[in-house]
């Protein structure tokens, strides 16, 4: 791992330079007190050699522009990411050869890489089209292995070069920092009854409140200003009043996801401000975030309109429009990279989510919810709606019974369970609860 330089520019003597300075100083002392003029010359030469090395590396420090590209631009935790590093000489003179190392915010073994001398614009103009001119820019590739979610600043680039005699070295920080977005590890959930639209009314999670025939789906009552050409005469005759055709709108079945982000809802949460990063705050919360990410993407890909409601201040971004293609989930995933637990000073229940007339399932993800949070989640299920809660750990029997008494299906995954196992466990329990009703 390359540590971030404490200063933008640093100049030191090497081991060779330090030894030369010490020997030179000792020789001068011996020559002075021993009346040995020949040794005095040697000692002064040794001192000058080290001082000239320091001056050389200071005057020949390179001025570089640095660019980074991450591939993929957003990576899930545990997945390697390729970094394309571009280095170009931005100075008026050519740069000395040296070594480079990128500064990383986590510990990862990384050996210094050689950086050849880069030519300047003036040098290239003078050399013309000849083969002897040096390249002004160069590109490198290397691989990173982020293990936890987060937004990590990568950089600046640490560049080291030495004088020709190896007496001194200079380390400079080149370029800025680029954010690497690491999202929770994503797993593919298998399809099932919890995410499949069938045609059995309340037996489905995608529920419909449609009665009548097809005419009811495309007509409405006449309003002043409607054109007569839009009157649906057959529907008007059946209803006994004027009915007009309405524009057909495509809608998606809605699903609500309830996410507990309050610190008091996780018994293993670190005190506020003591965790090194958001991913280190709570193992339980990390499991919840990982499962939440996979569940949200699964439902969105199955055609659901995913609505997220949090128990604290909103942090999760909405999905983009479906016509955006691969970019539609980028904002959502970026927000999960930095989501964290929120310390609430009030014991009041969370803010109620916006009301919606559209029916649909509701899913909840929680661990050890406080009483206000539990009461808020319990009330989010409306009569006739399917509701499934994943309560991590399953140690809170009272909370589980409160949800079950309100019509919820409660799954109790363990911290070491895979999200797929938790998903299948909920399917099994949902089928049992439906059969017992």
WONOR-V703021 format. One record per run of one state. SS is the DSSP state (H for helix, E for strand, - for the rest). FROM is the first residue (numbers start at 0). TO is the last residue. If there is no record, write none. Layout:
ss & from & to
SS & FROM & TO
SS & FROM & TO
This chain:
ss & from & to
- & 0 & 0
E & 1 & 1
- & 2 & 7
E & 8 & 12
- & 13 & 13
H & 14 & 32
- & 33 & 35
H & 36 & 58
- & 59 & 62
E & 63 & 70
- & 71 & 72
E & 73 & 75
- & 76 & 79
E & 80 & 88
- & 89 & 96
E & 97 & 102
- & 103 & 111
E & 112 & 114
- & 115 & 119
H & 120 & 126
- & 127 & 135
E & 136 & 143
- & 144 & 148
E & 149 & 153
- & 154 & 155
E & 156 & 161
- & 162 & 166
E & 167 & 173
- & 174 & 176
E & 177 & 182
- & 183 & 191
H & 192 & 194
- & 195 & 199
H & 200 & 202
- & 203 & 212
H & 213 & 217
E & 218 & 220
- & 221 & 226
H & 227 & 229
E & 230 & 230
- & 231 & 231
H & 232 & 238
- & 239 & 241
E & 242 & 244
- & 245 & 252
E & 253 & 258
- & 259 & 260
E & 261 & 261
H & 262 & 264
- & 265 & 276
H & 277 & 279
- & 280 & 281
H & 282 & 300
- & 301 & 303
E & 304 & 309
- & 310 & 320
H & 321 & 336
- & 337 & 340
E & 341 & 341
- & 342 & 358
E & 359 & 365
- & 366 & 369
H & 370 & 377
- & 378 & 385
E & 386 & 390
- & 391 & 395
H & 396 & 404
- & 405 & 407
E & 408 & 410
- & 411 & 417
H & 418 & 434
- & 435 & 436
